[in-house]
């Protein structure tokens, strides 16, 4: 029985890269379905790729997650395949896999993809998505190879983690960071509703939100429609985290926010 391959990358859609990876998979695992999770991850942004797959993994069918955000392609960084209770993860050893792997139950086996029979020979070392990761994902999805056949086993200490900042609550202030700006301009933070509750805020309240030297009073609502058009608001997003949004607008533009900007909440 073949497995589904869920494919995420920073390739974009301007070039042929995504189509070529699909082609390799179609040749090696013609019965496997491929789900394109996203190919618009900012180029080389491993944290954005990691967060995107972490948000998505619980909604994807068990199978193989192919994640290619690989600014170190061609370097000595390892190519990994990991086995988890959810299925397999394939991608570069730069931390991009780590959060989703943890959410999927952790890795019971990790290998370095080194078997030349599981790779496509290439004169260059700049397209491992095609030459290394796609063949490995297809072989695992089709059952044509076991994870052990891809290469030597590694320990968890041999791979690169992704260290994500945690929110802090102290002296009535929840401090966090902007994690992600979606295509609508909604800004997700790493702060959860439990942190806002811990500083005395509740749904329906106005909350003080400090960004740099400016402090805004924003209402915590459950949906965009609860705020007038153009109003900046707080809500719990689809990942269960506190996000800043504008009804029919962009919080990122309105408040000049981007991933990595620090933000503080108080009642």
C-alpha positions, 0 to 999 in steps of 0.5 A: 500500500502506497502512502501520501507525500505531503510536500512543502518547500521554498521553491515558489512557483516561478521555476520548474522546481516543484514540477520536477520534484513531482515528476521524480515522485511520479516515476518512482511512486506513481500510485502515491498522492502528493499534497502541496502544503506550500511552496511560498515559504520565504527563501531559505527561512528554515524557521518559517518552514518549520512553523508551517509544517508544525501547523499543518502536520496534524491535518495531513494524512499519515505517510511521508512529509517532504520538507525542502527549505535548504539554504545549506544545499551542497554543504556538509549538512546531512540529508535526513529521513526520520520515522515517527508514529505519524509516518516518515519525514524527509529533509535537510538537517537544519532544524526545519523538520524538528518541530513537526517531528516532535508534534508527531510523537518524536523520531524512533529512527533517524538515518542519513540518506547516503545510499547512492541507489536512493539518489539521482546522479547529478553533476551538481549539488544544488538541487537535492530536492530532486536528487536526494529528498524526492527519491527518498520520499518516493521510495518510503511512500511506495514501500520500495525501500525501508528507512534502514536501506537509505543510509546509516542510523543516527542518534538524536544528538547527531541532528540539528534542533530548531530552538523556538522561543517560548512566551514568558509571563512576569509581573502581569506582562506576557512577552512573546514574539511575532512568528508568522504573517499570513497572506492576509496580513494576520500576524501570529504570535507565540503567545497562547490564550492561556498567557493572556488569561494569566495576566488577567485578560479575557475574551471581550476585554481590551488588552494593552499590546506593546510593540516597540515604544508604542502601546495599543489597546486592542479588543480580544474577540473570537472572530473578525466580524466582531470588530468594525471594518478596519479595526485592529483586533486580537483573536485566537487563530486556527493554530490556537495562538494569539494573533493580531488582525484587521477586519478586512485589512492587514495587521502587518501593514497597519502595525508594521509587524514582521516575524521576529518582532517582540510584542508584550500583552497586559490587561 
